[in-house]
Amino acid sequence: MLLALAGLAFPMMVNAADGKLDGTPIGSERGYDYEQKAVVMNVQGRAFDGDFNTYFASDVRSYGWVGLDLGEPHIITRVGWAARNDGVGPGRMVCGIIQGANSSDFLDALPIYIITENGKIGAFDYGDVNCTRGFRYVRFVSTGDSRCNVAELEFYGHPGEGDDSHLMQVTNLPTVIVNTVDAQEPYDKEHDIKGNIIIINENCIDTEASGTIRERGNASRQFPKKPWRIKFDKKQNVLDAPAKAKKWTLINNYGDKTLMRNIVAFEISRRLDMKYVPYCQPVDVILNGEYKGCYQLCDQMEVNSGRVNITEMETTDIEGDALTGGYFMEIDGYADQEPANEWFATPHQTPVTIKSPDDGGTPEQYNYIKNYFQEMEELVYSRNFDPVAGYRSMFDADSFLRFFMVQELSGNPDGFWSTYMYKDRLDPIIYTGPVWDFDIAFDNDSRVYPVNNISGFLGFSGRASSAGRFREFASCIINSDIQAIEERGRIWSLARNDNGLTSSDMLAFIDEWANVLDKSQTLNFKRWPILNKQVHMNPRAAGSYKGEVDYLKQYLSSRFTRLDQLMGYDPSISSVKNVFAVDGIEGICVQGGSIEVTTGEEFSIYAPDGHIVFRGQGKRESLAPGLYIVRTAAGSAKVMVK
């Protein structure tokens, strides 16, 4: 069990040459002696003296460590550990990380083992290591608030620099490692802490580059499991993300015990054909040798190719066509916490933060988008629904409706508290998106639980949040514009009938992700044992990960039924060509048991019941005979695989 959780699919066997290693004890300079109740200096050797009754504990409660300088690189093949001989010692070994490094400051440190169970008193536990890189420095780092309590450590291996052909991941998920200068912990949203950022995927280095880390978020910053923003010094292609960028977010999901609410909401956004869906990949995170749990590595909400793909403005863009964009904004309930030159409030009390240009832009840019947004807002509040001269001449109802549907299906009480919008250069229209932040959605907020007992739309119930009077702005469109009401039913029906936005398909999607997350969630809730607790806005605690996932599934299953009534679902509306060929849809080829799209674009294949069979590029082979729906940017068609 230990090896499986540590991601050691092929444990390296210890051979006769792999003896117990000796070296110079190193570690936190200031130790702590519980018997004397005093700080003691330079007692790292206690962890290597062969006496189970002595121990090393650090004076600092978190990021304390102890290890060996081996003098030269060694391939580590086995590690051993014993817990401090007292009541709390065994439990403080859980989620402890054993690392290797070749720099004495540990900026290049990599994990080689994670301890997943209580340690023993008076005896060693051992684990095999499968890491092909050699390390001069090896160390044990315990979890937070535990003072690095350890009685004994042992390392086995043989000299050698090795290679990077097989590195350790904490679980099946990618592992993100952040090592900061002087092991400094991020402490606010303003100060960037310098360090080295390493991402391991498929047991190899995916990304390694210098950068910085700082806290991010608002309410989520108050949790013991902190959210962070990392910023590389140079733009990086990370994992399979579409954007090459410097800034990335690590979402902590402390109150979301499914660890997947954002993933599910982003998939809903994708099936509702929103133009941009944030990248989101679950990862395990280690900061300065301390295991922090399961996070989601996501895009930073910013202007960037592959993200919000609009023109990025320069400070010289202060007149003419250049002044018209692009602008990225947030209807923001926290706007008044930003510097005065980075946000504005409209006459209708809508608080708007300017996310791009940076720092609110130049005075000319700030005033342009402020006046432009207010002019658009006046048309909305005047209920000018004329298709040429009304609010649609400045605002895209279609993207706003799709955004609204994501919020309502997910039951997000903060949908109108934080709403992103953008305007590109030479385009008179303000668009809505992308969606973001669903940790308290899907019946995970005591203020609105149970969402399905609310008679109308959640966003207009008065129990959900609203940034200023933005709820009134939304109502002018969604509840008063007859054309928008008709479009609402059409968009919803097309997504339900053509795009796999069905209860059965989304429940299957959740089950698939629960399986992917299983090993990581097990470790996460050992690190943060909160499954029996109501934290943040939780209305209930299931007591198990499976129970939390079941809550999510139960909510979503009922929500489809409720929203079909509210949205005006029509099962007869479809854009799929009612033919068994592909005439008129460019690039779709069907041959034998395969479907191929030759244009190189991403496409989706759905079974007739709406369940997604494939999403990707190129060709899907080995399909069972039957009817499928193929969807590309050019359209959708029913095809028969024989």
C-alpha positions in Angstrom: 0.0 0.0 0.0 2.8 2.4 0.8 4.5 1.8 -2.5 1.3 2.2 -4.5 0.6 5.5 -2.9 4.1 6.7 -3.4 3.8 6.0 -7.1 6.4 3.3 -7.2 5.0 1.0 -9.9 8.4 -0.7 -10.4 10.3 -0.7 -7.1 14.0 -0.9 -7.5 15.5 -3.9 -5.8 18.4 -3.4 -3.3 21.5 -5.3 -4.4 24.5 -6.3 -2.4 26.4 -3.1 -3.2 23.6 -1.0 -1.8 24.7 -0.8 1.7 23.7 1.6 4.5 25.2 5.0 3.8 27.2 7.2 6.1 27.6 10.9 6.0 27.7 14.2 7.9 24.4 14.9 9.7 22.7 18.1 8.6 19.4 19.8 9.2 17.7 22.6 11.0 20.3 24.3 13.2 18.0 25.0 16.1 16.6 21.8 17.6 14.2 21.4 20.4 14.5 19.2 23.5 11.1 18.3 25.0 12.5 17.1 28.3 14.5 20.3 28.9 11.8 22.4 27.2 14.6 24.3 25.5 16.2 25.0 22.2 19.3 22.9 21.6 21.9 23.5 18.9 23.4 21.2 16.3 21.9 17.9 17.5 21.1 16.5 14.0 23.2 13.5 14.8 20.6 12.2 17.2 18.6 10.9 14.1 21.6 8.7 13.2 23.0 7.5 16.5 21.3 4.0 16.5 19.3 4.8 19.7 15.5 4.7 19.4 15.2 6.6 22.6 16.9 9.8 21.3 15.3 11.9 18.6 15.7 15.0 16.5 13.0 17.7 16.8 13.3 21.2 15.2 12.7 24.4 17.0 10.5 25.6 14.2 7.1 23.8 14.0 7.0 23.6 10.2 9.7 23.0 7.5 12.0 21.5 10.1 14.3 18.9 8.6 17.2 16.5 9.2 19.4 14.5 6.9 22.9 13.6 5.6 25.6 15.1 3.4 26.9 12.0 1.7 29.9 13.8 0.3 29.2 12.8 -3.3 26.0 11.8 -5.3 24.5 8.5 -4.5 21.6 6.5 -6.1 19.3 6.0 -3.1 17.5 2.6 -3.3 16.1 2.2 0.2 15.1 4.4 3.2 14.3 3.6 6.8 12.7 5.6 9.6 11.6 5.2 13.2 9.2 7.5 15.1 10.1 9.5 18.2 9.3 7.5 21.3 6.2 9.2 22.7 2.5 9.4 22.1 2.5 11.7 19.1 5.7 10.5 17.4 4.1 7.8 15.2 1.4 10.1 13.8 3.9 12.8 13.0 5.6 10.6 10.4 2.5 10.5 8.2 3.0 12.4 4.9 6.6 13.1 5.7 8.7 13.5 2.6 12.2 12.2 2.0 14.1 14.3 -0.5 17.4 14.3 -2.4 19.3 17.3 -3.7 22.7 18.2 -5.1 22.7 21.8 -4.0 23.2 22.4 -0.3 20.4 25.0 -0.3 18.0 22.2 -1.6 16.7 24.5 -4.4 17.0 21.5 -6.7 15.4 19.0 -4.2 13.2 16.2 -5.5 11.0 13.8 -3.5 12.2 10.2 -3.4 9.7 8.8 -0.9 6.6 9.7 1.0 5.6 8.0 4.3 1.9 7.2 4.2 1.3 5.4 7.5 2.1 5.9 11.2 5.7 5.3 12.2 6.8 2.6 14.7 8.4 3.2 18.1 11.6 1.2 18.7 11.7 -0.3 15.2 12.4 0.7 11.6 10.0 0.9 8.7 11.5 0.6 5.3 10.6 1.7 1.8 12.2 1.0 -1.6 13.1 4.0 -3.7 12.7 4.2 -7.5 14.6 7.3 -8.5 17.5 7.1 -11.0 19.1 10.5 -10.2 22.0 10.5 -7.7 22.0 12.9 -4.8 24.7 14.2 -2.4 22.2 15.5 0.1 19.3 13.6 1.5 16.8 14.6 4.1 13.5 14.0 5.9 10.9 16.8 6.1 7.8 16.2 8.2 4.4 17.7 7.7 3.5 21.2 9.1 3.3 21.9 12.8 5.1 18.7 13.8 8.7 19.9 14.5 10.3 17.1 12.4 10.0 14.5 15.1 12.0 11.5 14.2 14.0 9.0 16.2 16.1 7.4 13.5 16.8 7.6 9.7 18.7 5.3 7.4 19.6 5.6 3.7 20.8 2.8 1.5 22.3 3.0 -2.0 25.5 3.3 -4.0 27.7 6.1 -5.4 26.7 7.5 -8.8 25.3 10.6 -10.5 22.6 8.5 -12.2 20.2 10.1 -14.7 16.6 11.4 -14.9 15.1 8.4 -16.7 12.7 7.7 -13.7 11.9 10.2 -11.0 9.3 9.9 -8.3 5.8 11.2 -8.4 3.8 11.3 -5.2 0.8 9.6 -6.9 -0.4 9.1 -10.5 -1.0 12.8 -10.7 1.8 15.2 -11.8 3.9 16.5 -8.8 4.6 20.2 -8.5 7.7 21.0 -6.3 8.5 24.5 -5.2 11.7 25.1 -3.4 12.2 28.7 -2.3 15.4 30.6 -1.3 16.1 30.1 2.4 12.9 27.9 2.5 10.8 31.1 2.9 7.1 30.4 3.0 4.7 32.7 1.0 2.9 35.0 3.4 0.7 37.5 1.4 -0.6 38.4 -2.1 1.9 41.2 -2.7 5.4 39.8 -2.1 6.9 37.2 -4.5 9.2 34.7 -2.9 12.0 33.6 -5.2 12.7 29.9 -5.9 12.9 27.0 -8.2 9.8 25.3 -9.7 9.8 21.7 -10.9 6.9 19.7 -12.4 7.3 15.9 -12.7 4.9 14.0 -15.0 5.1 10.4 -16.1 8.1 10.1 -13.9 10.2 12.6 -15.9 10.8 16.3 -15.6 8.1 18.2 -17.5 9.2 21.7 -16.4 12.0 23.1 -14.3 12.7 26.8 -14.1 13.3 29.6 -11.7 10.4 31.7 -10.6 8.4 33.0 -7.7 5.5 32.0 -5.5 3.0 34.1 -3.5 -0.4 33.6 -1.9 -3.6 34.3 -4.0 -7.3 34.3 -3.6 -9.5 36.0 -1.0 -11.5 33.9 1.4 -9.4 30.8 0.5 -6.3 32.5 1.9 -7.7 32.0 5.4 -7.5 28.2 5.3 -4.5 26.3 6.7 -4.1 24.8 3.2 -3.1 27.9 1.3 -3.7 28.8 -2.4 -0.8 30.1 -4.4 0.2 31.8 -7.6 3.5 30.7 -9.2 5.2 32.8 -11.8 8.1 31.6 -13.9 10.8 34.0 -14.8 10.3 33.1 -18.5 7.1 31.8 -20.2 6.7 28.0 -19.9 4.7 25.3 -21.7 3.4 23.4 -18.7 2.0 19.8 -19.0 -0.6 19.8 -21.8 -1.9 23.3 -21.2 -2.7 25.4 -24.3 -1.0 28.5 -23.1 2.7 29.3 -22.8 2.8 31.7 -19.9 4.6 32.8 -16.8 1.7 32.9 -14.3 -0.2 29.8 -13.1 -2.4 29.2 -10.1 -2.5 26.4 -7.5 -6.1 26.1 -6.3 -6.2 24.6 -2.8 -9.8 23.2 -2.8 -9.9 23.1 1.0 -13.6 23.4 1.4 -14.3 21.3 -1.8 -13.7 17.8 -0.5 -14.5 16.2 -3.9 -11.4 18.1 -5.1 -13.1 18.4 -8.5 -15.9 21.0 -8.5 -13.8 23.3 -10.7 -13.1 20.4 -13.1 -16.8 19.6 -13.4 -17.9 23.2 -13.8 -15.2 23.8 -16.5 -16.5 20.7 -18.4 -20.1 22.1 -18.2 -18.7 25.4 -19.6 -17.0 23.4 -22.4 -20.3 21.6 -23.3 -22.1 24.9 -23.3 -19.6 26.1 -26.0 -18.1 28.9 -24.0 -15.3 30.4 -26.1 -12.6 29.9 -23.5 -12.5 27.2 -20.7 -9.6 27.5 -18.1 -7.0 24.8 -18.1 -7.2 22.7 -15.0 -5.0 19.7 -13.9 -5.0 18.1 -10.5 -1.5 17.8 -9.0 0.2 16.9 -5.8 2.2 19.8 -4.3 5.4 19.9 -2.2 6.7 23.2 -0.9 10.2 23.3 0.6 10.0 19.5 1.2 6.6 19.6 2.9 3.7 17.8 1.4 0.8 20.2 1.0 -1.8 18.0 -0.6 -3.9 17.7 -3.8 -4.3 21.0 -5.7 -5.4 22.1 -9.1 -2.9 23.7 -11.4 -4.9 26.2 -13.5 -4.5 29.1 -15.8 -4.0 32.5 -14.4 -7.0 34.6 -15.5 -5.2 36.9 -17.9 -4.9 38.1 -21.5 -2.7 35.5 -23.2 -2.8 33.4 -26.3 -4.5 30.2 -25.1 -6.2 32.0 -22.3 -8.3 35.2 -22.9 -7.0 35.6 -26.4 -7.5 39.4 -27.1 -5.0 42.1 -27.9 -2.6 42.8 -25.1 -2.4 46.6 -24.7 0.8 48.7 -24.3 1.1 51.9 -22.4 1.4 53.7 -25.7 -2.1 52.6 -26.8 -3.8 55.8 -25.7 -5.7 57.0 -28.8 -7.5 56.0 -32.0 -8.1 52.3 -32.7 -5.4 51.2 -30.3 -7.4 52.7 -27.4 -10.4 50.4 -28.1 -8.8 47.2 -26.6 -8.2 44.8 -25.4 -9.6 45.1 -21.9 -10.2 42.2 -19.4 -12.4 43.0 -16.5 -14.1 41.4 -13.5 -17.4 42.3 -12.0 -15.9 42.0 -8.5 -17.4 41.9 -5.1 -13.9 42.5 -3.7 -13.1 45.4 -6.0 -13.0 48.0 -3.3 -9.9 46.2 -1.8 -8.0 47.0 -5.0 -6.0 50.3 -5.5 -8.3 53.2 -6.6 -6.8 53.4 -10.1 -7.5 49.7 -10.8 -11.3 49.6 -10.3 -14.4 51.8 -10.7 -18.0 51.7 -9.6 -20.7 52.6 -12.1 -23.7 54.9 -11.5 -25.7 51.6 -11.0 -23.3 50.4 -8.4 -21.6 47.7 -10.4 -17.9 47.4 -9.1 -15.5 46.6 -11.9 -11.9 45.7 -11.5 -9.6 46.2 -14.6 -7.5 43.1 -14.8 -5.8 44.1 -18.1 -4.1 46.4 -18.9 -2.0 45.9 -15.8 -2.5 48.3 -12.9 -5.7 49.6 -14.5 -3.9 50.9 -17.5 -2.9 54.5 -18.3 -5.4 57.3 -17.4 -6.6 57.3 -21.0 -7.2 53.5 -21.0 -8.9 53.6 -17.6 -11.3 56.3 -18.6 -12.0 54.7 -21.9 -13.2 51.4 -20.6 -14.9 53.0 -17.6 -17.0 55.2 -19.9 -17.6 52.4 -22.4 -18.8 50.0 -19.8 -21.1 52.6 -18.2 -22.6 53.4 -21.6 -23.3 49.8 -22.2 -24.8 49.4 -18.8 -27.2 52.3 -19.4 -28.5 50.6 -22.4 -29.1 47.4 -20.4 -30.9 49.2 -17.6 -33.0 51.2 -20.0 -34.2 47.8 -21.4 -33.3 48.9 -24.9 -33.7 45.6 -26.7 -33.5 47.0 -30.2 -31.1 44.6 -32.0 -29.3 47.5 -33.7 -29.4 50.4 -31.4 -30.0 48.6 -28.1 -27.6 47.0 -25.6 -26.7 44.2 -28.0 -24.7 46.7 -30.0 -22.3 46.8 -27.1 -22.9 43.6 -25.2 -23.0 39.9 -26.2 -26.1 38.3 -24.8 -25.1 34.8 -26.1 -21.9 34.5 -24.0 -23.7 36.0 -20.9 -26.5 33.4 -21.2 -24.0 30.6 -21.4 -22.1 31.9 -18.4 -25.4 32.1 -16.5 -26.3 28.5 -17.4 -23.0 27.3 -16.0 -23.6 29.1 -12.7 -27.2 27.8 -12.4 -26.4 24.2 -13.3 -23.5 24.2 -10.8 -25.5 26.0 -8.2 -22.8 28.6 -7.8 -23.9 31.2 -5.2 -21.0 33.5 -6.3 -21.9 33.6 -10.0 -22.8 37.3 -9.8 -20.1 38.1 -7.2 -17.3 37.4 -9.6 -18.0 37.7 -13.4 -15.2 38.1 -16.0 -15.8 40.1 -19.1 -13.5 41.3 -22.0 -13.5 43.6 -25.0 -11.1 43.3 -27.9 -9.6 46.0 -30.1 -11.9 47.3 -32.9 -14.7 45.1 -31.6 -17.6 47.1 -30.1 -18.9 44.1 -28.1 -18.2 43.2 -24.5 -18.2 39.4 -24.0 -18.7 37.4 -20.8 -16.2 34.7 -19.6 -14.4 32.7 -18.7 -16.1 31.0 -15.7 -14.1 30.6 -12.5 -14.2 29.5 -8.9 -16.7 26.8 -8.0 -15.4 25.5 -4.7 -18.7 26.3 -2.9 -20.9 25.4 -5.8 -22.8 22.1 -6.3 -24.7 22.3 -3.0 -21.5 23.1 -1.0 -22.7 26.4 0.6 -24.8 26.5 3.7 -26.3 29.8 2.7 -28.2 28.3 -0.3 -28.3 24.6 0.6 -30.3 22.8 -0.7 -30.2 24.7 -4.0 -32.9 22.6 -5.6 -35.4 23.7 -3.0 -35.2 27.3 -4.3 -38.2 27.9 -6.5 -36.6 29.9 -9.3 -33.1 30.6 -10.5 -30.5 30.6 -7.7 -28.9 33.9 -8.9 -32.1 35.9 -8.4 -33.1 34.3 -5.2 -31.6 36.9 -2.9 -29.7 34.1 -1.1 -26.8 34.2 -3.6 -24.1 36.8 -3.6 -24.1 39.9 -5.9 -21.3 42.4 -6.5 -23.1 45.6 -5.9 -26.4 45.6 -7.9 -25.1 43.3 -10.6 -28.0 40.9 -10.0 -30.3 43.7 -11.4 -28.2 44.1 -14.5 -28.4 40.4 -15.1 -32.2 40.3 -14.6 -32.7 43.0 -17.2 -31.4 40.6 -19.8 -32.3 37.1 -18.6 -35.8 37.9 -17.3 -36.9 40.9 -19.4 -35.5 40.5 -22.9 -37.9 38.3 -24.8 -35.3 37.4 -27.4 -32.8 36.4 -24.7 -35.5 34.2 -23.0 -36.0 32.4 -26.4 -32.2 32.1 -26.9 -31.9 30.7 -23.4 -34.1 27.8 -24.2 -32.4 27.2 -27.5 -28.9 27.2 -26.1 -29.9 25.0 -23.2 -31.6 22.5 -25.5 -28.8 22.3 -28.0 -26.3 21.6 -25.2 -28.6 19.0 -23.7 -29.4 17.3 -27.0 -26.1 17.6 -29.0 -23.2 18.2 -26.6 -23.6 15.5 -24.0 -24.8 17.9 -21.3 -26.8 15.1 -19.7 -27.1 13.7 -16.2 -25.8 10.2 -17.2 -22.8 11.6 -19.0 -21.9 14.1 -16.3 -22.2 11.5 -13.6 -19.9 9.2 -15.6 -17.5 12.1 -16.0 -17.5 12.5 -12.2 -16.9 8.8 -11.6 -13.9 8.9 -14.0 -12.3 11.8 -12.1 -13.0 10.2 -8.8 -11.0 7.2 -10.0 -8.1 9.4 -11.2 -8.1 11.4 -7.9 -8.3 8.3 -5.6 -4.7 8.0 -4.6 -4.1 11.7 -4.2 -7.3 12.3 -2.2 -6.3 9.5 0.2 -3.0 11.3 0.9 -4.7 14.7 0.9 -7.1 13.8 3.7 -4.3 12.2 5.7 -2.6 15.6 5.5 -5.8 17.5 6.1 -8.1 15.2 8.1 -11.3 17.2 7.6 -13.7 14.6 6.0 -15.7 14.5 9.3 -15.7 18.3 9.7 -17.8 21.1 8.2 -15.2 23.6 7.0 -15.6 26.9 5.1 -19.2 27.0 3.8 -19.9 23.2 4.0 -23.6 22.5 4.9 -22.7 18.9 5.8 -19.8 16.5 6.1 -20.1 13.0 4.5 -17.2 11.5 6.5 -15.6 9.9 3.5 -14.4 10.9 0.0 -16.9 8.6 -1.6 -19.7 10.2 0.4 -18.6 13.7 -0.8 -18.6 12.5 -4.4 -22.0 11.0 -3.9 -23.3 14.3 -2.6 -22.1 16.0 -5.8 -23.7 13.4 -8.0 -27.0 13.5 -6.2 -27.2 17.2 -6.5 -26.4 17.3 -10.2 -28.8 14.6 -11.1 -31.7 16.5 -9.5 -30.5 19.9 -10.9 -30.9 18.8 -14.5 -34.6 18.1 -13.9 -35.1 21.5 -12.2 -33.3 23.5 -14.9 -35.1 21.8 -17.8 -38.2 23.5 -16.4 -36.6 26.8 -15.7 -34.6 27.1 -19.0 -37.4 25.9 -21.3 -35.9 22.6 -22.5 -37.1 21.4 -25.9 -36.0 17.8 -26.7 -36.7 18.4 -30.4 -34.1 21.1 -30.9 -30.9 19.9 -32.5 -28.2 21.2 -34.8 -27.0 17.8 -35.7 -27.6 16.9 -39.3 -30.2 14.2 -39.4 -28.3 12.1 -41.9 -26.1 9.0 -41.7 -23.3 10.5 -43.8 -21.0 13.5 -43.4 -21.8 15.6 -46.4 -21.3 19.3 -45.7 -19.1 18.7 -42.6 -15.5 19.3 -43.7 -12.8 16.8 -42.8 -14.9 14.0 -41.2 -13.9 10.6 -42.6 -15.5 7.3 -41.5 -13.8 4.0 -42.4 -14.3 0.7 -40.8 -14.2 1.1 -37.1 -12.6 4.6 -37.1 -13.6 8.2 -37.3 -11.0 10.8 -38.4 -11.1 14.6 -38.7 -8.4 15.5 -41.2 -8.4 19.3 -40.5 -6.3 18.8 -37.4 -8.8 20.5 -35.1 -10.2 19.0 -31.9 -13.4 17.1 -32.3 -15.8 15.1 -30.1 -17.6 11.9 -30.6 -20.8 11.2 -28.7 -22.9 8.1 -28.3 -26.7 8.6 -29.1 -27.4 8.8 -25.3 -25.1 11.8 -25.1 -22.2 10.0 -23.4 -18.9 11.3 -24.7 -16.8 8.6 -26.4 -13.8 10.7 -27.5 -12.4 14.2 -27.4 -9.1 15.0 -29.2 -7.4 15.3 -32.5 -6.7 13.0 -35.4 -8.4 9.7 -35.4 -10.4 7.5 -33.0 -10.1 3.8 -33.8 -11.7 0.6 -32.7 -15.2 2.0 -32.3 -18.0 -0.5 -31.9 -20.5 -0.6 -34.8 -23.4 1.8 -34.4 -24.6 5.4 -34.6 -22.4 8.3 -33.3 -22.6 12.0 -33.3 -19.4 13.8 -34.4 -18.9 17.4 -33.5 -16.4 19.8 -35.0 -16.1 23.6 -35.2 -17.8 23.3 -38.6 -20.9 21.6 -37.3 -22.2 18.2 -36.1 -23.3 15.1 -38.0 -24.7 11.7 -37.3 -22.4 9.0 -38.7 -22.7 5.2 -38.8 -19.8 3.1 -38.0 -20.2 -0.4 -39.6 
